[in-house]
Amino acid sequence: MASSDAVAERHGVVVTFLAPEEQRPVLDDVLGEEGVTYLAGIAEGDRLEALRTARAALGWNLRRELAPDQLRALEGIGLVQLLSAGADSIPFDLVPDGVRIASNVGAYAEPMAEHTVAMALALAKRLPQKHAELARGEFHQFPPTRTLDGAVCGILGFGGIGRACARLLRPFGARIWAVNTTGRTDEDVEWCGTVSQLDDVMRASDVLVIALPLTKETRGLIGPRELSLMNAEAILINVARGSIIDQRALYEHLKANPDFMAGIDAWWTEPWGGGRFEVDFPFFELPNVLGSPHNSAIVPGVLAVAARRAAENVARFLAGEEVRGIVRREDYVP
């Protein structure tokens, strides 16, 4: 562990990801007095020293941004602030135990809530199915569609994203059932509980929104049994992480229950960082699926907003104030 004298000599904030032009002015504006070093802009041989001497770091996906020796060089750093809202990409086996990590809580909440409500409405009104009918020359005007007025909207994960979803859903007359870590909230909800009461939420929800972080406890949280508890005409929206839901179970449930619908923004295998997008089952052959390419957060200016929120959290740390979104290592490490 670094000595107290070594810690006192530390200075500046190091940025480990390739920050686009729209983010750099924001980071420099918030943290400029402390000094910002962009790792991509300095020689390879100087990067370890930059990591060893910084007070804090800003990163996006540390596994892809830093080599193992660079991750170990974070040992004496005070805070690693993520640009992402999730921390499931952190290589906890390589990051030294004493390093504090903070997720970017609420940075993408508003656009993701819009996307969630758009999916819920499109599925409630059966827009994909009606569009397909028209394309086949069919004009079925009178079969009724669904309304969100009076519907129970269960929100798994009542953090920044979940609360933003609730704010947009309430004006439609939706009744909010919230799930968070404490089972308590000051928000205007009809019911609030914890994941231990998941069965109750699955049974009650007409619309189920998944906005949970992917942790060792939430991986595979929703499988065949949980889906079987849901209303046969329910709508499931996932804007979190694909692996929270058992992929086979969801496909088979959708295929067996044509009035059950799913809006999927977060997939099980995605091309983040140069990989491939693929699914193990033919979801896109099903008429009751609406998909999007994990773009629920992507609106103009969102990267600058996310950078400012992350930088302000770092500034709180540097000023000795309370830091938001600290990640509990035990939630991710088996």
PyMOL commands that set and color helices and strands:
alter all, ss='L'
color gray80, all
select helices_A, chain A and resi 4-8+24-31+39-41+44-53+62-65+68-72+109-124+127-135+160-172+195-204+224-228+242-244+247-256+283-285+302-318+329-331
alter helices_A, ss='H'
color red, helices_A
select strands_A, chain A and resi 13-15+36-38+56-59+79-82+101-102+152-156+175-179+191-193+207-210+235-238+261-264+289-291
alter strands_A, ss='S'
color yellow, strands_A
deselect
rebuild
show_as cartoon
